[in-house]
Amino acid sequence: MNVVDHVRDMAASGLHSNVRILSSLLLTMSNNNPELFSPAQKYQLLVYHADAIFHDKEYRNAACKYSMALQQKKVLSKTSKVRTSAGGAASNIQAQSLPSEIEVKYKIAECYTILKLDKDAIAVLDGIPSRQRTPKINMMLANLYRKAGQERSAVTSYKEVLRQCPLALDAIIGLLSLSVKGAEVASMTMDVIQSIPNLDWLSVWIKAYAFIHAGDNQRAINTICSLEKKSLLRDNVDLLVSLADVYFRAGDTKNAILKFEQAQMLDPYLIKGMDVYGYLMAREGHLEDVEVLGGRLFNISDQHAEPWVISGCHSFYSKRYSRALYLGAKAIQLNSNSVQALLLKGAALRNMGRVQEAIIHFREAMRLAPCRLDCYEGLIDCYLASNGIREAMGMANNIYKTLGANAQTLTILATVCLEDPVTQEKAKTLLDKALAQRPDYTKAVVKKAELLSREQKYEEGITLLRNALANQSDCVLHRMLGDFLVAVNDYQEAMDQYSIALSLDPNDQKSLEGMQKMEKEESPTDATVELDGDDMEGSGEDGDLEGSDSEAAQWADQEQWFGMQ
């Protein structure tokens, strides 16, 4: 047993720090005396040394050392050809025991991916012949192709993963996200479903995710619920998180929060989906709970985007936009595909008046999640903020035509129509249609109340808001009802409504202002109340939040550090 064998055994035993020190010394000896180790032994030492550096998370250094190992492998290949022609059978046995050249290339690509050098990673993996690509190589290639917008190549690679591993569920989700039909994807798994017992649920699972990526939220909810009710899959955390996310996309905040809480109780260390949960809680005004949630997730892992997004949402709804911007940027650094991080950063930029930069982030969020309406809402808000009514109308009409006439798309279109005096009647018709489909849809109720306020139809507005509050309790609705009651001189109940609103969200400035105004003015002379609309507009962020940002100077340097200027 020679010294290289000892290095190999230590590497196999996970003694990475020991391998790094010894292999470094042995490589220096080899450089000073090339005859000391054979080309094969030097190749092994380089790979084991690179592996140890990779384990220490020095990815650029590791990629360099892996590349040196590949150069050494070329030298080894030339010498082995000479030995093989001379009849060296032992050299073939030795070659088979060497670290795989394909695995070394995969490691280089992994380093480049971590360093966000995606083009270099694709170039390395593309250099591996198709027949030699393992499932993990095809999976990495597929993800890189999708991120680069090369959808056809991504589909081919995902299909190759499924051909080799028909139960690769993340590859199935990848195909469905690229608009491959659910029936086609299911056909690729049919043989394994039929040959293995207790896998009959898989075809239903594929159907559920097909609905999700097609934007058919209601059918996705029904399908996941049917899966979740099955005894074998009851209380599955991944299913519950997916169900919560679809409820959120459908605008059903109450059920979304309920399912997220259920998943969190089953798995206290859950990270996936908690950014959306934290955002919803912050939007509902539960900032103390959001702060606790963020702290708990940081204790679990600060290398995921979710805890940074949650803390960013807490800062955003506390009107500390500069800090929210920094935290959103940090989350994007950790995961450039985090839609919630992009929305957070976009909303912070928008509220800081940097609308063009915000538009870039909302567009990237749209690219990553084309079926999430909050991405489009954020972009429309930016257009409206910059007086781009024509662009906003074009975007709203496109959503309406693409995703169909549901309560959410109708309300988005109505929101834009409300900005133009010429299209007020059209807005009213659209909102009536939305409320006919979903009488409890908060955003539609708020927009209809805004319209009634403009028309000074206060009694009609009070009836609308009372009906909406019969089955739910919402801060914005209670506050708006208080505003309407002030307009009809019902001050006592108005005060009650403002109090309820503040109990739901102690940070709701408008409810506080309403109460203070009533206390100052015993007999208001102006019965016309200007309603400012739903704070939950846009990407769900508070588009009307104002006020000085006391932390702007403190976080300015952080913004520059993270390249946000």
Disulfide bonds with the S-S distance in Angstrom:
none
